[in-house]
Amino acid sequence: MRRIGGFPVPGVLFLAIAAFAQLGLSFTRYGRMLYATGGNAAAAELSGVRTARIRIVAYLISALLAAIAGMLIACRVLSLNPPYGYGFEFDVLTAVMLGGMGLFGGRGSIVGTVAGVLILGVIGNGMNLSGMPYELQLVVKGGLLIAAIALDERFRPAWQRGT
């Protein structure tokens, strides 16, 4: 595998995209409108945000990043086998929830998501090294997801819960 400054290219690319995304969400008009749309689409629409356009652009960016991830995975395993990616959406959801992303949108950060990815990666690597069966690993990850959602619901402000 190729390296840049001693680091694997996929890792460097991941960190570069994460930094670019965090800057984009924090310091651009689109980032503020995306948070507004995710937090309360009706209020954002009433504030003049074109929520349909914001969502379309968000889906396009997501598709582009998924394509880049697919190409990196294909390069890593030297295969173009579509079923290889099945189940990754579960890991993604668990990682973003561990990173503090709101279940109902409107809050969170790329830094938190990267932290969630690292936490889930360390836990997954530990389970693999210990020889834990894949099915039991899914149960553990599911438990982490349920715990993250429960904590998100518990500590979400009352005005966001509608109570």
C-alpha positions as CSV (number, residue, x, y, z in Angstrom):
1,M,0.0,0.0,0.0
2,R,1.3,3.4,-0.9
3,R,2.3,5.8,1.9
4,I,2.5,9.6,2.3
5,G,5.0,10.6,4.9
6,G,4.8,7.2,6.5
7,F,1.0,7.2,6.7
8,P,-1.2,5.0,4.4
9,V,-2.9,6.9,1.6
10,P,-6.5,6.0,2.7
11,G,-5.8,7.4,6.2
12,V,-4.4,10.6,4.9
13,L,-7.3,10.9,2.4
14,F,-9.8,10.3,5.3
15,L,-8.2,13.0,7.5
16,A,-8.0,15.5,4.6
17,I,-11.7,15.0,3.7
18,A,-12.7,15.1,7.3
19,A,-10.8,18.4,7.9
20,F,-12.3,19.9,4.7
21,A,-15.8,18.8,5.7
22,Q,-15.4,20.3,9.2
23,L,-14.2,23.6,7.8
24,G,-17.1,23.5,5.3
25,L,-19.7,22.9,8.0
26,S,-18.3,25.4,10.4
27,F,-17.5,28.4,8.2
28,T,-19.7,28.3,5.1
29,R,-23.2,29.4,4.4
30,Y,-24.1,26.0,3.1
31,G,-22.9,24.4,6.4
32,R,-25.2,26.7,8.4
33,M,-28.1,26.0,6.1
34,L,-27.4,22.2,6.3
35,Y,-27.5,22.3,10.1
36,A,-30.7,24.4,10.0
37,T,-32.3,22.0,7.6
38,G,-31.3,19.0,9.7
39,G,-32.5,20.6,12.9
40,N,-35.9,21.8,11.8
41,A,-36.6,21.8,8.1
42,A,-39.9,23.7,8.4
43,A,-38.3,26.5,10.4
44,A,-35.4,26.6,7.9
45,E,-37.8,26.8,5.0
46,L,-39.7,29.7,6.7
47,S,-36.3,31.4,7.1
48,G,-35.7,31.4,3.4
49,V,-33.5,28.3,3.2
50,R,-34.2,26.2,0.1
51,T,-34.3,22.9,2.0
52,A,-34.9,20.7,-1.1
53,R,-31.8,22.1,-2.7
54,I,-29.8,21.7,0.5
55,R,-30.9,18.0,0.8
56,I,-30.1,17.3,-2.9
57,V,-26.6,18.7,-2.5
58,A,-26.1,16.8,0.7
59,Y,-27.1,13.5,-1.0
60,L,-24.8,14.3,-3.9
61,I,-21.9,14.9,-1.6
62,S,-22.7,11.7,0.3
63,A,-22.8,9.7,-2.9
64,L,-19.5,11.1,-4.0
65,L,-17.9,10.2,-0.7
66,A,-19.4,6.7,-0.8
67,A,-18.0,6.3,-4.3
68,I,-14.5,7.3,-3.1
69,A,-14.8,4.9,-0.2
70,G,-15.9,2.1,-2.6
71,M,-12.8,2.8,-4.8
72,L,-10.5,2.7,-1.7
73,I,-12.0,-0.6,-0.5
74,A,-11.7,-2.1,-4.0
75,C,-8.1,-1.1,-4.1
76,R,-7.5,-2.5,-0.6
77,V,-9.0,-5.9,-1.3
78,L,-8.1,-6.0,-5.0
79,S,-11.6,-7.0,-5.9
80,L,-14.8,-5.5,-7.2
81,N,-17.3,-7.6,-5.2
82,P,-20.4,-5.6,-4.4
83,P,-21.5,-7.7,-1.5
84,Y,-18.3,-6.8,0.4
85,G,-19.9,-3.5,1.5
86,Y,-23.1,-5.0,3.0
87,G,-23.4,-4.1,6.6
88,F,-21.2,-1.0,6.5
89,E,-24.3,1.3,6.9
90,F,-24.8,-0.2,10.4
91,D,-21.2,0.7,11.3
92,V,-21.6,4.2,9.9
93,L,-24.8,4.8,11.9
94,T,-23.1,3.4,15.1
95,A,-20.0,5.6,14.6
96,V,-21.9,8.8,14.0
97,M,-24.1,8.2,17.0
98,L,-21.1,7.4,19.2
99,G,-19.6,10.7,17.9
100,G,-22.5,12.8,19.1
101,M,-24.5,13.3,16.0
102,G,-28.1,13.9,16.8
103,L,-30.5,11.2,15.9
104,F,-33.0,13.8,14.6
105,G,-30.3,15.9,13.0
106,G,-29.3,19.5,13.4
107,R,-26.2,18.9,15.6
108,G,-22.9,17.1,15.7
109,S,-19.6,17.6,14.1
110,I,-17.1,15.9,11.9
111,V,-14.6,15.8,14.7
112,G,-17.1,13.9,16.8
113,T,-17.8,11.6,13.9
114,V,-14.1,10.9,13.5
115,A,-13.9,10.1,17.2
116,G,-16.8,7.7,16.9
117,V,-15.1,6.0,13.9
118,L,-11.9,5.6,16.0
119,I,-13.8,4.3,19.0
120,L,-15.8,1.8,16.9
121,G,-12.6,0.8,15.0
122,V,-10.7,0.1,18.2
123,I,-13.6,-1.9,19.6
124,G,-14.0,-3.8,16.4
125,N,-10.3,-4.5,16.1
126,G,-10.2,-5.8,19.7
127,M,-13.2,-8.1,19.0
128,N,-11.5,-9.4,15.9
129,L,-8.2,-10.0,17.7
130,S,-9.9,-11.8,20.5
131,G,-11.5,-14.2,18.0
132,M,-15.1,-13.2,18.8
133,P,-17.6,-14.6,16.3
134,Y,-19.0,-12.1,13.7
135,E,-22.5,-12.5,14.9
136,L,-21.6,-11.6,18.5
137,Q,-19.7,-8.6,17.2
138,L,-22.9,-7.4,15.6
139,V,-24.7,-7.8,18.9
140,V,-22.0,-5.7,20.7
141,K,-22.2,-3.0,18.0
142,G,-26.0,-3.1,18.2
143,G,-25.7,-2.6,22.0
144,L,-23.4,0.4,21.4
145,L,-25.9,1.9,19.0
146,I,-28.8,1.4,21.4
147,A,-26.8,2.9,24.2
148,A,-25.7,5.9,22.1
149,I,-29.4,6.5,21.0
150,A,-30.6,6.2,24.6
151,L,-27.9,8.7,25.8
152,D,-28.8,11.1,22.9
153,E,-32.5,10.9,23.9
154,R,-31.7,11.3,27.6
155,F,-29.5,14.4,27.2
156,R,-31.4,16.1,24.4
157,P,-32.7,19.5,25.4
158,A,-36.4,19.5,26.3
159,W,-37.2,22.0,23.6
160,Q,-36.0,19.5,21.0
161,R,-38.1,16.7,22.5
162,G,-41.3,18.7,22.1
163,T,-42.1,18.5,25.8
